[in-house]
Amino acid sequence: MSNKESIKKEAEKWEKETLTPFLAKAPERENLKDSSGEDVNRLYTPLDYEENYNEKLNFPGQFPFTRGVYPTMYRGRFWTMRQYAGFGTAEESNERYKYLLKQGQTGLSVAFDLPTQIGYDSDDPVSEGEVGKVGVAIDTLDDMEILFKDIPLDKVSTSMTINATASVLLAMYIAVAEKQGVTADKIRGTIQNDILKEYIARGTYVFPPKPSMRLITNIFEFCSQNVPKWNTISISGYHIREAGSSAAQEVAFTLADGIEYCKAAVDTGLDIDVFAGRLSFFFNAHNDLLEEVAKFRAARRMWAKIMKEKFGAKKAKSMMLRFHTQTAGSTLTAQQPDNNIVRVAIQTLAAVLGGTQSLHTNSRDEALALPTEDSVRIALRTQQIVAYESGVTKTIDPLAGSYYIEALTDKIEKEAFEYIDKIEKMGGMVAAIEGGFVQKEIQDSAYKYQMEIEKGDRIIVGVNKFQMEEPPVEGLLKVDMSIQNKQVEKLKKIKESRDNVKVKSVLKKLEEEAKGNTNLMPTILEAVKVYASIGEITNTLRGVFGEYKEHIVL
């Protein structure tokens, strides 16, 4: 009798002689489901997954990278600890960055306000009431110089959450580094630059898909030649999950976006092994700890297969899925906000057990306002406690071999590949987005999740169970409403003092190049160096590319 046959026989005996009598006296709880709404098995054994160590797991740093992209993982060094920050003016955000670096943060993560994200200057009527609210306001290179004042850009790694206007902000960062005496080949960091997920879930798009994809591939090409240490895109599942997707949908739609970007780059003549090693990913860490760990492991294995089998990548680095993680903002509650500290701790543990390369932990008060310094410090300390005190970083992939983890990793991989196959049959991710397929799948998942909460099938502590009377929360961070006036006045002075003949000339050059097929990054860099504003640059491109109008799906 084989080992599996023996286990099956013993399992049947256990169910009959031990489990059934016990259930008769003590029934199980109801609604024990995963994020896809499927029942979680009572027990997992070797019968629940096909064990093939070399093919499915292998060793860390080796294809298919299920157990991690580096041979030593956190035994060598910890993940980069970033706290996503930015608000008000560049001066205020610069002070927050210096504070975080003093507290032990090991990388910067910049949040931009909405006008900056969608290419409007602070003095544009569209920007009214939004300047400096959800991030820092950046109008010209002058603001970027202030933002990184006294922060050596050859010593820190900077992540910038910017998409539609990523080319402009990257150009500004390169220009600031040059002013510090740091050449472009020395700077390290990431721009999000993931426009497809903006059409799906987030909404800070500007241009239609085709010119947007052109800008992205322009960045790939430019950085491969000039900024080799820069991650040219952070393909983001985070916002897809925040919009209500399941874990499997988050992986599927993120990797499908990645496939589309790779196709676009290859179609322009770029070699997959030239740019793929600088692709990075951005995932959500939700509350279901074990499902999240399995999700990260499945994503790594899937991307390795996609790059090797679909794109013919040869270099191991091209097949590695390196990712940043942020804890789940959508799980934070305005009720009993201190409970959010516990949620974030669980999510931090999931990211670390799943092998993240970089991590941002949300603050307890972010369901109510931008975080205070105290709240940000607690969030950073959460990472540091997991790193230095929990013990989970002493060995690589500590949950590997768990019957549940391995079965769940297989399940998420299977479900995600089924979605990717559907999308490929539709003609790819752009076609799937334009047809509303992806948005509809996420909307249905979000609706189902919300109904579970409202019916009490899914418990959210402090929201639909264990409620209490609470006094109003005090001490929240408030953005000064006078910031817009200060920013507008600063922009006015820059426009008066710069060489406007040069600005006009370079913007005209950009307009002409946008009508052709030239790589636009060198001219965008030229424009920011003469202090052309983000609004002027984006409006020049709007005039050629047009604007994207959302496809409504009901």
VMD Tcl script that draws the C-alpha trace (Angstrom):
set ca {
  {0.00 0.00 0.00}
  {1.36 3.44 -0.98}
  {1.79 6.21 1.57}
  {-1.14 8.21 0.14}
  {-3.41 5.17 0.17}
  {-2.49 4.58 3.79}
  {-3.25 8.22 4.68}
  {-6.58 8.06 2.87}
  {-7.55 4.92 4.76}
  {-6.59 6.46 8.10}
  {-8.44 9.68 7.23}
  {-11.64 7.75 6.55}
  {-11.23 5.94 9.86}
  {-10.63 9.24 11.69}
  {-13.76 10.80 10.16}
  {-15.91 7.84 11.14}
  {-14.58 7.05 14.61}
  {-13.37 10.42 15.91}
  {-14.81 13.33 13.92}
  {-18.45 12.30 13.43}
  {-19.18 11.57 17.13}
  {-17.50 14.83 18.11}
  {-19.51 16.89 15.58}
  {-22.71 15.40 16.96}
  {-21.91 17.06 20.30}
  {-20.10 20.18 19.12}
  {-21.04 21.46 15.61}
  {-18.57 23.64 13.73}
  {-18.96 27.36 13.07}
  {-20.58 28.44 9.80}
  {-19.17 30.51 6.90}
  {-15.60 29.24 7.02}
  {-14.74 30.57 3.55}
  {-11.76 32.11 1.77}
  {-11.72 35.48 -0.02}
  {-13.18 33.88 -3.15}
  {-16.17 32.69 -1.11}
  {-15.18 29.02 -1.30}
  {-15.24 26.73 1.71}
  {-11.94 26.12 3.47}
  {-11.39 22.41 4.07}
  {-11.66 21.18 7.62}
  {-8.25 19.57 7.42}
  {-5.40 19.49 4.91}
  {-3.20 16.44 4.42}
  {-0.77 15.20 1.72}
  {-3.92 14.14 -0.17}
  {-4.74 17.78 -0.92}
  {-1.82 18.67 -3.15}
  {0.54 17.09 -5.63}
  {3.98 17.09 -4.08}
  {6.81 17.72 -6.54}
  {9.50 19.62 -4.69}
  {11.92 20.39 -7.52}
  {9.24 21.50 -9.99}
  {6.87 23.41 -7.68}
  {9.11 24.66 -4.89}
  {12.83 24.17 -5.47}
  {15.27 26.25 -3.43}
  {15.29 30.00 -2.70}
  {16.85 32.01 -5.51}
  {16.12 29.28 -8.05}
  {13.32 28.86 -10.61}
  {10.35 28.99 -10.02}
  {11.24 31.15 -6.98}
  {8.26 29.91 -4.92}
  {10.43 29.97 -1.80}
  {11.91 33.41 -2.43}
  {13.87 35.35 -5.03}
  {17.15 35.44 -3.08}
  {19.17 32.49 -1.71}
  {19.35 33.86 1.85}
  {16.26 36.15 2.01}
  {16.07 37.90 5.43}
  {19.06 36.01 6.84}
  {21.13 38.44 4.74}
  {19.19 41.67 5.21}
  {15.63 42.65 6.00}
  {13.15 44.00 3.50}
  {13.23 47.76 2.81}
  {11.06 49.46 5.43}
  {9.15 52.31 3.79}
  {6.40 54.53 5.15}
  {4.26 56.07 2.41}
  {4.26 59.77 3.21}
  {3.64 63.16 1.70}
  {1.21 65.99 2.41}
  {0.89 69.73 2.07}
  {3.95 71.49 0.72}
  {7.35 70.07 -0.21}
  {8.78 71.71 2.91}
  {6.38 69.85 5.25}
  {6.91 66.52 3.51}
  {10.68 66.96 3.63}
  {10.45 67.29 7.41}
  {8.34 64.12 7.65}
  {10.88 62.18 5.54}
  {13.76 63.29 7.77}
  {11.75 62.26 10.85}
  {11.06 58.80 9.41}
  {14.68 58.26 8.42}
  {15.74 59.13 11.98}
  {13.23 56.55 13.27}
  {14.92 53.78 11.26}
  {13.04 53.81 7.96}
  {15.30 52.43 5.25}
  {13.62 53.82 2.11}
  {11.39 56.74 1.12}
  {7.91 56.38 -0.35}
  {6.34 59.52 -1.81}
  {2.62 60.28 -1.89}
  {1.58 63.00 -4.35}
  {-1.59 65.08 -4.24}
  {-4.33 64.48 -6.83}
  {-3.49 67.47 -9.08}
  {0.10 66.19 -9.38}
  {-1.13 62.66 -10.11}
  {-3.31 63.80 -13.00}
  {-1.09 66.54 -14.36}
  {-2.61 69.81 -13.17}
  {-0.75 72.75 -11.64}
  {-1.81 74.06 -8.25}
  {-3.19 77.23 -9.86}
  {-5.49 75.31 -12.23}
  {-9.23 75.64 -11.38}
  {-9.45 71.82 -11.47}
  {-7.05 71.70 -8.49}
  {-9.26 73.83 -6.23}
  {-9.58 72.22 -2.78}
  {-7.22 69.31 -3.55}
  {-3.76 70.89 -3.32}
  {-1.61 69.06 -0.77}
  {-4.52 67.00 0.54}
  {-3.72 63.32 -0.12}
  {-0.04 63.89 -0.83}
  {2.57 66.52 -1.53}
  {1.97 69.18 -4.20}
  {4.64 69.23 -6.93}
  {4.40 71.83 -9.66}
  {7.99 72.27 -10.85}
  {11.53 71.06 -10.29}
  {11.80 73.68 -7.54}
  {9.30 71.69 -5.43}
  {11.25 68.46 -5.98}
  {14.48 70.18 -4.93}
  {12.82 71.23 -1.66}
  {11.21 67.80 -1.19}
  {14.61 66.07 -1.16}
  {16.65 68.84 0.47}
  {19.47 67.41 2.62}
  {18.49 63.84 1.64}
  {21.37 62.29 -0.38}
  {19.80 60.52 -3.33}
  {22.78 58.20 -3.78}
  {22.18 56.84 -0.25}
  {18.41 56.23 -0.18}
  {15.99 54.25 -2.32}
  {12.86 56.20 -3.26}
  {9.50 54.82 -4.32}
  {7.05 57.21 -5.99}
  {3.37 56.38 -6.31}
  {2.78 58.09 -9.62}
  {1.28 56.70 -12.81}
  {-0.11 58.93 -15.57}
  {2.57 61.57 -14.93}
  {5.33 59.11 -13.96}
  {7.61 60.24 -16.79}
  {7.56 63.84 -15.49}
  {8.20 62.97 -11.84}
  {10.99 60.54 -12.75}
  {12.59 63.28 -14.87}
  {12.37 65.67 -11.92}
  {13.98 63.11 -9.61}
  {16.86 62.57 -12.06}
  {17.31 66.35 -12.33}
  {17.39 66.79 -8.53}
  {19.97 64.02 -8.23}
  {22.14 65.73 -10.87}
  {21.94 68.98 -8.90}
  {23.22 67.03 -5.89}
  {26.11 65.73 -8.00}
  {24.60 62.22 -8.26}
  {24.52 60.77 -11.76}
  {21.46 58.91 -13.04}
  {23.24 55.55 -12.98}
  {23.66 55.84 -9.19}
  {20.05 56.49 -8.13}
  {17.82 53.67 -6.87}
  {14.07 53.47 -6.54}
  {10.75 52.73 -8.19}
  {8.01 54.59 -10.00}
  {4.62 52.91 -9.96}
  {4.00 53.77 -13.64}
  {1.15 51.21 -13.85}
  {-1.56 52.85 -15.92}
  {-3.65 49.75 -16.63}
  {-4.69 49.38 -13.00}
  {-5.73 53.06 -13.06}
  {-8.33 52.22 -15.71}
  {-9.40 49.20 -13.65}
  {-9.50 50.38 -10.06}
  {-7.96 53.71 -9.10}
  {-8.85 56.39 -11.63}
  {-5.81 58.70 -11.82}
  {-5.39 58.28 -15.56}
  {-4.91 61.06 -18.10}
  {-4.28 59.68 -21.58}
  {-5.93 56.80 -23.49}
  {-4.29 53.34 -23.29}
  {-2.19 53.49 -26.48}
  {-0.22 56.69 -25.75}
  {-0.02 55.69 -22.08}
  {1.62 52.41 -23.05}
  {3.99 54.36 -25.28}
  {5.12 56.51 -22.34}
  {5.66 53.40 -20.22}
  {7.79 51.66 -22.83}
  {9.70 54.94 -23.37}
  {10.59 54.81 -19.69}
  {11.64 51.15 -19.94}
  {13.99 51.97 -22.81}
  {15.37 55.20 -21.33}
  {16.10 53.68 -17.92}
  {17.69 50.52 -19.36}
  {20.23 52.84 -21.01}
  {20.57 55.62 -18.43}
  {19.12 54.66 -15.03}
  {20.00 50.95 -14.67}
  {19.29 50.66 -10.93}
  {15.77 52.07 -11.23}
  {12.66 49.87 -11.15}
  {10.77 51.22 -14.13}
  {7.32 49.99 -13.10}
  {5.59 48.65 -10.02}
  {2.82 46.51 -11.45}
  {0.15 46.95 -8.85}
  {-2.38 44.53 -7.46}
  {-2.76 46.67 -4.35}
  {-5.47 48.93 -5.73}
  {-7.21 46.02 -7.42}
  {-7.57 44.39 -3.98}
  {-8.59 47.69 -2.40}
  {-11.38 47.90 -4.98}
  {-12.76 44.58 -3.72}
  {-11.08 41.73 -5.60}
  {-10.35 38.33 -4.12}
  {-6.77 37.13 -3.55}
  {-6.81 35.05 -6.74}
  {-8.21 37.97 -8.78}
  {-5.51 40.27 -7.38}
  {-2.80 37.92 -8.62}
  {-4.49 37.21 -11.96}
  {-5.23 40.80 -12.96}
  {-1.82 42.06 -11.77}
  {0.10 39.45 -13.74}
  {-2.16 40.00 -16.76}
  {-1.19 43.69 -16.61}
  {2.45 42.60 -16.44}
  {2.02 40.44 -19.54}
  {0.53 43.41 -21.41}
  {3.46 45.68 -20.50}
  {5.97 43.05 -21.57}
  {4.15 42.53 -24.88}
  {4.16 46.28 -25.55}
  {7.87 46.56 -24.80}
  {8.79 43.53 -26.92}
  {6.63 44.89 -29.77}
  {8.73 48.07 -29.79}
  {11.87 45.96 -30.25}
  {13.13 45.75 -26.65}
  {14.77 42.48 -25.59}
  {12.89 40.85 -22.68}
  {16.14 40.24 -20.79}
  {17.13 43.90 -21.14}
  {14.16 45.36 -19.24}
  {12.41 42.53 -17.35}
  {14.91 42.49 -14.50}
  {13.81 46.01 -13.51}
  {10.10 45.23 -13.37}
  {8.69 45.12 -9.85}
  {5.28 44.40 -8.37}
  {3.10 45.85 -5.63}
  {0.69 43.71 -3.65}
  {-1.83 44.11 -0.86}
  {-1.49 42.31 2.48}
  {-5.01 41.52 3.67}
  {-6.29 39.98 6.91}
  {-6.43 36.28 6.03}
  {-2.83 35.59 7.00}
  {-2.35 32.13 5.52}
  {-4.20 32.91 2.28}
  {-2.01 35.97 1.82}
  {1.19 33.98 2.34}
  {0.01 31.46 -0.27}
  {-0.92 34.32 -2.63}
  {2.59 35.76 -2.60}
  {4.17 32.34 -3.17}
  {1.77 31.55 -6.04}
  {2.45 34.92 -7.71}
  {6.21 34.31 -7.70}
  {5.85 30.84 -9.21}
  {3.38 32.04 -11.86}
  {5.50 34.99 -13.00}
  {8.57 32.79 -13.35}
  {6.63 30.41 -15.59}
  {5.13 33.27 -17.64}
  {8.49 34.90 -18.27}
  {10.21 31.64 -19.16}
  {7.49 29.95 -21.19}
  {5.63 32.88 -22.77}
  {8.43 35.39 -23.31}
  {11.44 33.09 -23.55}
  {13.42 34.94 -20.86}
  {16.88 33.48 -20.33}
  {18.19 35.40 -17.33}
  {17.11 34.29 -13.86}
  {16.64 37.97 -12.86}
  {14.06 38.38 -15.64}
  {11.95 35.62 -14.05}
  {12.08 36.92 -10.49}
  {8.93 38.53 -9.15}
  {10.23 41.14 -6.71}
  {7.48 42.98 -4.88}
  {6.60 45.76 -2.49}
  {3.71 45.22 -0.10}
  {1.36 47.64 1.63}
  {-0.99 46.61 4.39}
  {-4.66 46.80 3.44}
  {-6.11 50.29 3.75}
  {-9.60 48.94 3.02}
  {-9.50 46.86 6.22}
  {-8.89 49.86 8.47}
  {-11.91 50.98 10.46}
  {-12.92 54.39 11.75}
  {-14.54 52.56 14.68}
  {-12.11 51.62 17.47}
  {-9.09 52.75 15.42}
  {-6.58 51.19 17.83}
  {-7.80 47.79 16.54}
  {-6.09 48.74 13.29}
  {-2.70 48.29 14.98}
  {-3.50 44.60 15.41}
  {-4.78 44.25 11.85}
  {-1.61 45.83 10.49}
  {0.55 43.52 12.61}
  {-1.16 40.45 11.12}
  {-0.81 41.86 7.61}
  {2.87 42.67 8.23}
  {3.48 39.08 9.29}
  {1.73 37.84 6.12}
  {3.96 39.99 3.91}
  {7.13 38.86 5.64}
  {6.17 35.17 5.70}
  {5.35 35.59 2.01}
  {8.81 36.97 1.19}
  {8.27 40.66 0.37}
  {11.22 42.86 -0.68}
  {9.76 46.11 0.62}
  {6.93 47.00 2.99}
  {4.74 49.92 4.02}
  {2.60 49.55 7.12}
  {-0.56 51.66 7.38}
  {-1.22 53.77 10.44}
  {-4.08 53.27 12.90}
  {-5.79 56.61 12.10}
  {-5.77 56.44 8.28}
  {-9.48 55.63 8.10}
  {-10.02 59.09 9.59}
  {-7.21 61.34 8.31}
  {-3.61 61.50 7.20}
  {-1.52 59.82 9.91}
  {0.08 61.71 12.77}
  {3.76 61.27 13.63}
  {2.85 59.04 16.60}
  {0.71 56.78 14.41}
  {3.40 56.54 11.72}
  {6.00 55.63 14.35}
  {3.82 52.79 15.69}
  {3.34 51.49 12.14}
  {7.10 51.53 11.50}
  {7.79 49.91 14.89}
  {5.41 47.10 13.86}
  {7.78 46.24 11.01}
  {10.81 46.50 13.26}
  {9.30 44.21 15.92}
  {8.46 41.57 13.32}
  {12.00 41.90 11.92}
  {13.95 41.80 15.15}
  {11.72 40.04 17.70}
  {9.31 37.58 16.04}
  {11.88 35.00 14.93}
  {10.17 34.44 11.56}
  {13.10 35.99 9.68}
  {15.64 33.43 10.90}
  {14.73 30.83 8.29}
  {13.59 31.09 4.67}
  {9.94 30.42 3.76}
  {9.09 28.96 7.20}
  {5.56 27.83 6.24}
  {6.69 25.75 3.24}
  {5.56 22.15 3.49}
  {2.40 23.03 5.40}
  {-0.32 20.94 3.80}
  {-2.68 23.92 3.88}
  {-0.17 26.46 2.54}
  {0.93 24.25 -0.34}
  {-2.65 23.29 -1.27}
  {-3.72 26.95 -1.11}
  {-0.73 28.07 -3.18}
  {-1.76 25.54 -5.85}
  {-5.40 26.66 -5.66}
  {-4.63 30.37 -6.10}
  {-2.26 29.59 -8.98}
  {-4.92 27.50 -10.72}
  {-7.68 30.13 -10.31}
  {-5.39 32.97 -11.38}
  {-4.18 31.16 -14.51}
  {-7.80 30.46 -15.46}
  {-8.48 34.23 -15.37}
  {-5.32 34.96 -17.38}
  {-6.37 32.42 -20.01}
  {-9.78 34.12 -20.32}
  {-8.13 37.53 -20.70}
  {-5.71 36.25 -23.34}
  {-8.66 34.87 -25.34}
  {-10.26 38.34 -25.22}
  {-7.15 39.79 -26.85}
  {-5.21 40.81 -23.76}
  {-5.64 43.11 -20.79}
  {-6.34 46.33 -22.70}
  {-9.20 44.63 -24.55}
  {-10.50 43.09 -21.30}
  {-10.46 46.50 -19.61}
  {-12.12 48.27 -22.55}
  {-14.82 45.58 -22.57}
  {-15.40 46.03 -18.82}
  {-14.65 42.39 -17.95}
  {-12.07 43.07 -15.24}
  {-14.04 45.89 -13.62}
  {-17.20 43.73 -13.51}
  {-15.36 40.81 -11.86}
  {-13.98 43.11 -9.16}
  {-17.34 44.83 -8.62}
  {-19.09 41.48 -8.17}
  {-16.45 40.34 -5.68}
  {-16.69 43.61 -3.72}
  {-20.49 43.41 -3.60}
  {-20.37 39.84 -2.33}
  {-17.87 40.80 0.39}
  {-20.02 43.74 1.53}
  {-23.16 41.61 1.65}
  {-21.35 39.12 3.87}
  {-20.54 41.93 6.30}
  {-24.08 43.33 6.28}
  {-25.58 39.87 6.89}
  {-23.10 39.18 9.67}
  {-21.56 36.25 7.80}
  {-18.20 38.05 7.91}
  {-17.29 39.64 11.24}
  {-15.42 42.95 11.35}
  {-14.53 43.60 14.99}
  {-15.92 46.91 16.20}
  {-18.09 47.36 13.08}
  {-20.73 44.62 12.99}
  {-19.79 42.93 16.27}
  {-18.21 43.99 19.57}
  {-19.31 47.62 19.05}
  {-18.98 50.24 21.77}
  {-19.81 53.87 22.38}
  {-16.81 55.99 21.42}
  {-15.91 59.65 21.94}
  {-14.72 61.58 18.86}
  {-11.09 60.87 18.01}
  {-8.81 63.76 18.91}
  {-5.41 64.85 17.67}
  {-5.92 64.02 13.98}
  {-3.61 65.60 11.42}
  {-5.26 68.39 9.44}
  {-3.85 69.91 6.27}
  {-3.74 73.71 6.38}
  {-6.25 75.13 3.89}
  {-3.85 78.01 3.11}
  {-1.46 75.58 1.38}
  {-3.02 76.18 -2.04}
  {-2.41 79.93 -1.81}
  {1.23 79.34 -0.81}
  {1.74 76.87 -3.63}
  {0.13 79.14 -6.22}
  {2.30 82.07 -5.12}
  {5.45 79.93 -5.32}
  {4.52 78.73 -8.82}
  {3.89 82.31 -9.94}
  {7.41 83.35 -8.84}
  {8.99 80.41 -10.65}
  {7.18 81.25 -13.88}
  {8.31 84.88 -13.59}
  {11.96 84.07 -12.87}
  {12.62 81.19 -15.32}
  {13.65 81.55 -18.98}
  {10.21 81.41 -20.61}
  {11.65 81.46 -24.14}
  {13.42 78.17 -23.38}
  {10.27 76.75 -21.77}
  {8.16 77.61 -24.82}
  {10.78 76.14 -27.15}
  {11.13 72.81 -25.34}
  {7.35 72.40 -24.99}
  {7.00 72.94 -28.74}
  {9.68 70.30 -29.30}
  {7.80 67.89 -27.01}
  {4.57 68.49 -28.92}
  {6.21 67.67 -32.26}
  {7.91 64.55 -30.88}
  {4.63 63.33 -29.35}
  {3.13 63.31 -32.87}
  {5.82 60.85 -33.99}
  {7.48 57.81 -32.47}
  {10.46 59.37 -30.70}
  {11.25 58.38 -27.12}
  {9.85 61.32 -25.13}
  {11.88 60.93 -21.93}
  {14.93 63.01 -22.99}
  {12.73 65.96 -23.94}
  {10.61 65.67 -20.79}
  {13.87 65.74 -18.80}
  {14.95 68.81 -20.78}
  {11.59 70.47 -19.98}
  {11.73 69.93 -16.22}
  {15.31 71.25 -16.12}
  {14.11 74.63 -17.45}
  {11.32 74.56 -14.82}
  {8.40 73.80 -17.09}
  {5.54 72.82 -14.80}
  {3.84 69.45 -14.60}
  {0.64 71.08 -15.91}
  {2.41 72.60 -18.90}
  {4.09 69.33 -19.83}
  {0.94 67.24 -19.35}
  {-1.26 69.71 -21.23}
  {1.18 69.64 -24.14}
  {0.78 65.88 -24.31}
  {-3.01 66.14 -23.78}
  {-3.16 68.28 -26.88}
  {-1.66 65.44 -28.93}
  {-2.87 62.30 -27.13}
  {-6.30 63.38 -25.90}
  {-7.85 62.23 -22.61}
  {-9.27 58.87 -21.54}
  {-12.98 58.67 -20.74}
  {-14.02 55.99 -18.27}
  {-15.95 52.96 -19.51}
  {-18.89 52.52 -17.10}
  {-19.81 48.92 -16.26}
  {-23.06 48.07 -14.50}
}
mol new
graphics top color blue
foreach p $ca { graphics top sphere $p radius 0.5 }
foreach p [lrange $ca 0 end-1] q [lrange $ca 1 end] { graphics top cylinder $p $q radius 0.2 }
display resetview
